[in-house]
Amino acid sequence: MSLPAKKRKDLIVTFGTISIPAKTKELINDILENKRISSGKYVRRFEDRFAELVRVKEAVAVSSGTDADILALAVLHDFGANRGDEVIVPALSFVATGNAVLHAGFTPVFVDIERETLNIDPTQIEAAVTEKTRALLPVHLMGKPAPMDSINELAARYGLKVIEDAAEAHGSLYQGKPVGGLADMGAFSLYIAHIITTGEGGIVTTNNEEYADILRSLRAHGRACNCRQCTLSSASKYCSKRFQNDGVDIRFRFDRIGYSCKMNELEAAIGLGNAEIYQEILDIRRRNLLYVLERFHRFHPYLATIQEAPGERIGPHAIPIIVQEEASFTREELANYLEKKGIETRTLFASMPTQCPGFAFLGHKLGEFPNAEYLGNHGIHIGVHHNLGLQEMEYILETLNRFLEKFQR
Ligand SMILES: Cc1ncc(COP(=O)(O)O)c(C=O)c1O
C-alpha cells in the first residue's frame, strides 16, 4: 500500500477510513447467493481469526464495542455479582465505557486518570475498592496500554475480575503480549474508526471457555443453547441436545437475562477482509503515529501527547494532543485552525461522571476528577489511518508549528 505524493493544496487529514478488500466482496457475494445473512460460518471464522490475532482461546463477536463491554460485564452475574454492585472504571473514556457498566446492571465507580498516559491512575484504584466491588474495567485509551501489572495484582488481592476495554487498542502490546488477552476478558470495538473493522461491531476475547459459553448465551437472549455452532439454527440438522432436559427445548429455555446483539455474516465478511490486510494496516498506522510522536517534543511546553514506555507498543489508533497550561490559546482555537487547514479533529472525550450530563444522577461534583476534567477541556485527537502517509504526518507537524507561531504569545 504505497501512497502517491500529493500537492500541498490537496493535503487533507481525515479522521478515519475503511478498506473493502477483494476478499470481502467475494465473501459478501457468497453470503447473498446463499441467503444466509444472520450469524453463521463467517462469523465463526472471523471469531477464530480475531482470537488468533489476540493470542487467546476464544472470541465472541457481537454488534458493537459497547455490547462487548456490556456482555463481558454481564458474565459476572453468573459468578455471584448482584445488580447494583460496583465496577471501577477510569473517569476519562469514551462514554460507552460508563454506559456499559450501567447497562450491565452495575454502578460505575470512577477513578481519575494520569495526564501523561491518559489511563487510570493505578495509585488511586485501591482507595475506590469497597465490599461491593466486583470488577475493574481499565481502558487502553488511544491504544496506550493501561498499567495491567498493578491492576491484575490488585484484582488478585481483592478477588476481583478484570475486563480490558480494548476498543481503541488493536495491535497494542504490553510486555510483548497483545492487550485483550491480559486479564479475564477483553472487549474490542470493530466500529469503522478502529483498525480491524466490521462497519459496526465488537468482540470479546478470553482464555476462559466457560466465559465464552456464557457470552454466546448472553448475546442470544440468554438462551440455554450456547454451542459455537448451533445445528438447530442451520436448517434441517438434527440436534441431539434439543429436548435432553425433561422435554424442554433448549433453544427456547432462557437461563439468564440476555441481550440481542449478534454479529451478522455481512459484517463478518468485512472483518475477514480487513483481517487479511491487518499487518499492512497496522504497519502504516504505526509508522504514521511514531513519526509524529517522535517529533512532538518541539511543541513543549504548549502541547503534549503520549509516548511509548519500555516494554509496550502503542496501538496506532490516533494522535492525542493536549493543550497545556503554558499555552496562551484554547483548544477551540487549535481545533478550528486545524480544521480550516484540512485536518479533522475529535475531542479527547470527557470526564464521564462530571462532564457528561447523562451521569449527573450519580451525584459527582466538578473538581473530583481534575486530570480527566482537564483533558475533557483541553484534549483533541487526530487520525493516523492507513490512507495517510508521512507526507500528511509532516503536514500535521508543520501546521501545528505555524499555529504556535501565530497564536502563542
Ligand atoms: C474506549 C471505548 N470503549 C467502548 C467503545 C464503544 O465501541 P462502539 O462504538 O463499537 O460501541 C468505544 C468506541 O469507539 C471506545 O472508544
Ligand as a Chemical Component Dictionary entry (heavy atoms), coordinates in Angstrom:
data_LIG
# 
_chem_comp.id                   LIG 
_chem_comp.type                 NON-POLYMER 
_chem_comp.pdbx_formal_charge   0 
_chem_comp.three_letter_code    LIG 
# 
loop_
_chem_comp_atom.comp_id 
_chem_comp_atom.atom_id 
_chem_comp_atom.alt_atom_id 
_chem_comp_atom.type_symbol 
_chem_comp_atom.charge 
_chem_comp_atom.model_Cartn_x 
_chem_comp_atom.model_Cartn_y 
_chem_comp_atom.model_Cartn_z 
_chem_comp_atom.pdbx_ordinal 
LIG C1 C1 C 0 -12.867 3.236  24.856 1  
LIG C2 C2 C 0 -14.097 2.811  24.102 2  
LIG N1 N1 N 0 -14.934 1.899  24.644 3  
LIG C3 C3 C 0 -16.030 1.480  24.004 4  
LIG C4 C4 C 0 -16.350 1.956  22.751 5  
LIG C5 C5 C 0 -17.618 1.510  22.108 6  
LIG O1 O1 O 0 -17.491 0.957  20.858 7  
LIG P1 P1 P 0 -18.693 1.025  19.772 8  
LIG O2 O2 O 0 -18.725 2.401  19.248 9  
LIG O3 O3 O 0 -18.290 -0.004 18.767 10 
LIG O4 O4 O 0 -19.936 0.659  20.502 11 
LIG C6 C6 C 0 -15.519 2.894  22.129 12 
LIG C7 C7 C 0 -15.831 3.400  20.779 13 
LIG O5 O5 O 0 -15.013 3.601  19.945 14 
LIG C8 C8 C 0 -14.363 3.347  22.815 15 
LIG O6 O6 O 0 -13.555 4.267  22.274 16 
# 
loop_
_chem_comp_bond.comp_id 
_chem_comp_bond.atom_id_1 
_chem_comp_bond.atom_id_2 
_chem_comp_bond.value_order 
_chem_comp_bond.pdbx_ordinal 
LIG C1 C2 SING 1  
LIG C2 N1 SING 2  
LIG C2 C8 DOUB 3  
LIG N1 C3 DOUB 4  
LIG C3 C4 SING 5  
LIG C4 C5 SING 6  
LIG C4 C6 DOUB 7  
LIG C5 O1 SING 8  
LIG O1 P1 SING 9  
LIG P1 O2 DOUB 10 
LIG P1 O3 SING 11 
LIG P1 O4 SING 12 
LIG C6 C7 SING 13 
LIG C6 C8 SING 14 
LIG C7 O5 DOUB 15 
LIG C8 O6 SING 16 
# 
